Amino acid sequence: MADKRIEKRGRPKGTTKAGLKYLDEGQLKAFFQAIRKTKDAGRKTRDDLIFSLIVFYGLRVCELARLKMGDLDLRGRQLRVAAAKGGLTRTEDIPADIWRKLEAWLKKKDKGEWLFPGRLQGRPMSTDRLKALFKEVAGRAGLPKDFSVHSLRHTTAIMMAARGASPIRIKTWLRHKRVSSSERYFEQVRFSDTGKKLEGIFGDIL
């Protein structure tokens, strides 16, 4: 079900006041279900990992494309993300579910420095190919045609905000250069439990 803490305020579904596109929980589930119905086992393993990384870490498509084997700490189960747009490069733990997907992909991928090799030898998967791949899966999932792969990054930020993450936390996780880039995600988020919490604090006073 869609997260009811995300306020629509009359705007088209999946659109913020600033025009940012994002997926609600139902759409996100449909997207991954479409991936997992892929008949080609190798492609299904790859695509499941690609989009799991994008959603969990809020990756820009260029950040995903340039991930190398050297960015993985297989012993420590960590991933290094070199941020684009002057953001902060960070190293984060890899959760168990994504670790299992990573292990499955490493057994299938060709040898080479790139985590997701492209069609040309020695080159990574291109950002254009990743964008097209998103459109293909999104079409099978029945998502609006104006969604893009970057909508997944917005989804990460909005779901974090809806669950109480601060702008500073979102800035850090998404590797934003400025906190103002993170604050824009809060304009349409409604915290449904705020009133009840305040009642508990001020109930005997006001």
LINMOUR-V539335 format. One record per run of one state. SS is the DSSP state (alpha for helix, beta for strand, coil for the rest). FROM is the first residue (numbers start at 1). LEN is the number of residues. Records with the same first field share a line. If there is no record, write none. Layout:
# LINMOUR-V539335
SS: FROM-LEN ; FROM-LEN
This chain:
# LINMOUR-V539335
coil: 1-5 ; 7-8 ; 16-5 ; 22-3 ; 37-4 ; 58-3 ; 66-2 ; 74-4 ; 82-8 ; 94-2 ; 107-7 ; 115-2 ; 118-6 ; 125-2 ; 142-8 ; 163-4 ; 175-5 ; 187-2 ; 190-4 ; 203-4
beta: 6-1 ; 15-1 ; 21-1 ; 68-1 ; 72-2 ; 78-4 ; 90-4 ; 114-1 ; 117-1 ; 124-1 ; 189-1
alpha: 25-12 ; 41-17 ; 61-5 ; 69-3 ; 96-11 ; 127-15 ; 150-13 ; 167-8 ; 180-7 ; 194-9
